[in-house]
Amino acid sequence: MKRVQFSARYPEDLLHPLHRRLVDAGPITRAELLQWSPTADATTLFWFDGSPDATADAVRAIDSLGVSAFVEDVEGTYAFLRQDDYEFAPALLGAISDARVIFVPPVVFLEAGSVRFEAVGEAAALSAFHEALSDLADVDIERVRRFERAESPSGLTDRQQTALETAVEAGYYEVPREGTIADVAASLDCSTSTAGELVRKAEAAVIREYAQTD
């Protein structure tokens, strides 16, 4: 089983309304779809890199939105949304529903116009999905690794674990050091200060776990 990280850039007519709002200039530059329900209605948990007010303004782009609730976080805002429809383009939904792979949260929508997400499956199924999606968007494969069912160590958040893995791949922990926090920030498409904070928090969590004694 393989775990592949994709980055896709869709044409304007396939952009989700929420992503279109991010691409337009505004205070929100990143939205992460953390969880979604398997129910007929679209119940989702998002995280936005902005205030509750800015988040509320961004989600107004979703016409089918019925219920919303916002909880401020140190780094941004969590948003619980319930919609009548996911509002993804039918062609994109078709490619997703036909895929013989599993999609692993989060799905990250970026101001620059790309969507970053991961899928898990057998090599042939992942290749077929990549080919189908490439008919709809410009798609890059950013990372391929073996899928492991182990949970994230040390209670790391998804963003902290991704930052730590990116730092390793960038050579940040090589001796002598081959990569910088700026390299990590570029890969994560975030500011250097945000990347630095994510890496420091991840390091602290791992060290605390390692140093813990009974």
C-alpha positions in Angstrom: 0.0 0.0 0.0 1.3 3.4 -0.9 0.5 6.9 0.5 0.8 9.7 -2.1 0.6 13.4 -1.6 -0.9 15.2 -4.6 -1.0 18.9 -5.5 -3.7 19.9 -8.0 -4.4 23.2 -9.7 -7.9 23.3 -11.1 -9.3 25.6 -13.9 -11.6 28.4 -12.8 -14.8 26.5 -13.6 -13.8 23.6 -11.4 -12.8 25.6 -8.3 -14.9 25.1 -5.2 -16.7 28.3 -4.3 -14.8 28.4 -1.0 -11.5 28.0 -2.7 -12.4 30.7 -5.2 -12.9 33.1 -2.2 -9.4 32.2 -0.9 -7.8 32.8 -4.3 -9.4 36.3 -4.4 -7.4 38.7 -2.2 -8.6 38.4 1.4 -7.4 37.7 5.0 -7.9 33.9 4.7 -5.0 32.3 2.8 -5.4 28.6 3.8 -8.3 26.3 4.6 -8.0 22.7 5.7 -10.8 20.2 5.4 -10.1 18.1 8.4 -13.1 15.7 8.5 -16.2 15.0 6.5 -19.2 12.9 7.1 -20.4 9.9 5.1 -24.0 11.1 5.3 -26.2 12.5 2.5 -25.7 16.0 3.7 -22.3 17.6 3.7 -21.1 17.9 7.3 -17.5 19.0 7.5 -14.9 20.3 10.0 -12.6 23.0 8.6 -9.7 24.9 9.9 -8.9 28.4 8.6 -5.8 30.6 9.1 -7.8 33.6 10.2 -10.1 35.1 12.8 -13.7 33.8 13.3 -15.0 37.0 11.6 -12.8 36.4 8.5 -13.8 32.8 8.5 -17.5 33.5 8.7 -17.0 35.9 5.7 -15.2 33.3 3.7 -17.8 30.6 4.2 -20.5 32.9 2.9 -19.3 31.8 -0.6 -21.0 28.4 0.1 -24.6 28.8 -1.2 -25.7 25.5 0.2 -24.6 26.3 3.8 -27.3 25.7 6.4 -25.5 25.6 9.8 -22.1 26.9 10.8 -20.3 27.3 14.1 -16.8 28.8 14.7 -14.2 28.1 17.5 -11.1 30.3 17.7 -7.8 28.6 17.9 -4.3 29.9 18.7 -3.3 29.6 15.0 -6.7 30.2 13.4 -10.4 29.2 13.5 -12.2 25.8 13.4 -15.4 25.8 11.5 -18.2 23.2 11.7 -20.3 23.4 8.6 -23.4 21.6 7.5 -24.4 22.0 3.8 -27.1 20.6 1.5 -24.4 19.8 -1.1 -20.6 19.6 -1.2 -20.6 22.0 -4.2 -17.7 20.4 -5.9 -17.9 20.3 -9.7 -19.6 17.1 -11.0 -16.6 16.1 -13.1 -14.4 16.3 -10.0 -16.9 14.3 -7.9 -17.0 11.7 -10.6 -13.3 11.2 -10.6 -13.3 10.9 -6.8 -16.2 8.5 -6.6 -14.7 6.3 -9.4 -11.3 6.2 -7.7 -10.3 3.0 -6.0 -8.3 4.8 -3.4 -9.0 6.3 0.1 -8.5 10.0 0.7 -6.7 10.9 3.9 -7.4 14.3 5.6 -6.6 17.1 5.6 -7.4 18.5 2.2 -5.6 21.8 2.1 -6.9 24.7 0.0 -4.3 27.4 -0.7 -4.5 31.0 -1.7 -2.1 30.4 -4.5 -4.8 28.3 -6.2 -3.6 24.7 -5.5 -5.2 21.9 -3.5 -3.0 19.5 -1.5 -4.2 16.1 -0.4 -3.2 12.6 0.2 -4.6 9.3 -1.1 -3.9 5.7 -0.1 -4.2 2.6 -2.2 -2.4 0.1 -4.4 0.0 1.4 -6.9 -2.2 0.6 -9.9 -5.2 2.3 -8.4 -3.3 5.4 -7.5 -1.8 5.6 -11.0 -5.3 5.3 -12.5 -6.6 8.1 -10.2 -3.7 10.3 -11.1 -4.4 9.8 -14.8 -8.1 10.6 -14.4 -7.4 13.7 -12.3 -4.8 14.9 -14.8 -7.6 15.2 -17.4 -9.2 17.8 -15.1 -6.3 19.7 -13.5 -2.6 20.3 -13.5 -1.4 17.6 -11.0 1.9 17.1 -9.3 3.0 14.2 -7.1 4.8 15.7 -4.2 5.6 12.7 -2.0 5.3 8.9 -2.2 5.7 6.7 0.9 4.7 3.4 2.3 1.3 3.5 4.1 1.5 2.6 7.8 -1.5 2.3 10.1 0.5 3.6 13.1 -1.0 6.8 14.6 0.9 10.0 14.7 3.6 9.8 17.5 3.6 12.0 20.5 0.1 13.4 19.9 1.3 15.6 17.1 -1.3 17.5 15.1 -1.4 16.7 11.4 0.2 20.1 10.6 3.0 19.5 13.1 3.7 16.0 11.8 3.8 17.3 8.2 6.1 20.1 9.2 8.5 17.7 10.9 8.5 15.3 8.0 9.0 18.2 5.6 12.0 19.4 7.7 13.5 15.9 7.5 13.1 15.8 3.7 14.5 19.3 3.4 17.7 18.2 5.2 17.1 20.4 8.2 18.3 17.7 10.5 21.3 16.7 8.5 24.8 17.3 9.9 25.9 19.6 8.6 22.5 21.1 8.0 21.4 21.1 4.4 18.0 22.8 4.6 16.4 25.8 6.4 13.1 26.7 8.0 12.6 28.8 4.9 12.8 25.6 2.8 10.2 24.0 5.0 7.9 27.1 4.7 8.2 27.0 0.9 7.2 23.3 0.8 4.3 24.0 3.2 3.3 27.2 1.4 3.2 29.2 4.7 5.3 31.9 6.3 8.7 31.2 7.8 7.5 32.2 11.2 4.6 29.7 11.0 6.8 26.9 9.7 9.3 27.6 12.5 6.6 27.5 15.2 5.2 24.2 13.8 8.6 22.6 13.8 9.4 23.8 17.3 6.1 22.5 18.7 6.6 19.2 16.9 10.2 18.9 18.3 9.0 19.7 21.8 6.2 17.1 21.7 8.6 14.4 20.4 11.3 15.2 23.0 8.7 15.2 25.8 7.5 11.8 24.7 11.0 10.5 24.4 12.1 11.9 27.8 9.0 10.6 29.6 9.6 8.1 32.4 7.2 6.0 34.4 
